[in-house]
Amino acid sequence: MTRRSILDILQMAPVIPVVTLARAEDAVPLGRALLAGGLPVIEITLRTEAALAGARALLTEVPEAVVGLGTLLDRAQLEVASTSGAAFLVSPGATPELIRAMNEKVAPPWLPGVGSPSEVMQLQAAGFRALKFFPAEASGGTAWLKAVRAVFPEVVFCPTGGIDEAGAADYLDLPNVPCVGGSWIAPAALIARGEWDQIERRARAAAAIKK
C-alpha cells in the first residue's frame, strides 16, 4: 500500500468525518456509506473500546477507505495505533513526548492539534506543516485562521471542533484550510440506528462543498 503524506490525505476531500464507534460491527457499513457519499477519508476516534477493532475491520473490508485514528494522547496509544494499519494519526494537541516519539519512530503521518500561535511555532520547529486547529469554533474560528496566515504562510490547518455543515464553507474559503473535520455527517445517534442511507446523503452534501 502506498504511503500518503498527511497533506495528500487532507487534500482528498473537503470534509473528514470524525467518527466515534460504540460497536465495531458498525464500522464497515458506515465506511461504505461515507465512501458512497464521496468522503474517502475517515477519522475514528480512540474514545471507545470498539475503535481499534472497528478500524481494523474497515481497513480489511473497505480497502478504498483512508482510515485514520484520532484522539491520540500518549506514547502508549501511539505504539498501538502505529501497528493498526491506519493511514494517519490525529491528536487534539501535542506534548513534547509525542513530538519526540513521532520524530523517532516510523509511524503513520501525524496531524497534531494546536490552539495557539505558540503551539504552531513549536510544531513548525519540529518539522510539522499540516496541523489540526482544535477546538476550532471555541478557539476563534475563521478569524483566528485569517490572523495567523501572514505569520505562518507555510502552515495549513484542518479545523475541527464545533463545525457544522452551515459553517464548513466559510472555513474552506480560506487558503490555509484544505479541509475541515466534523462529526455532523455521522453522529452517534444515526450510527446507533444504522441509518446508513441518511449518513450517505449527509456525506454527499459535505463532499459537494467546494474548496
Secondary structure by P-SEA (a helix, b strand, c coil): cccccaaaaaaccccccccccccccaaaaaaaaaaaacccbbbbbccccaaaaaaaaaaacccccbbbbcccccaaaaaaaaaccccbbbbccccaaaaaaaacccccccccccccaaaaaaaaaacccccccccccccccaaaaaaaccccccbbbbccccccccaaaaaaaccccccccccccccaaaaaacaaaaaaaaaaaaaaccc
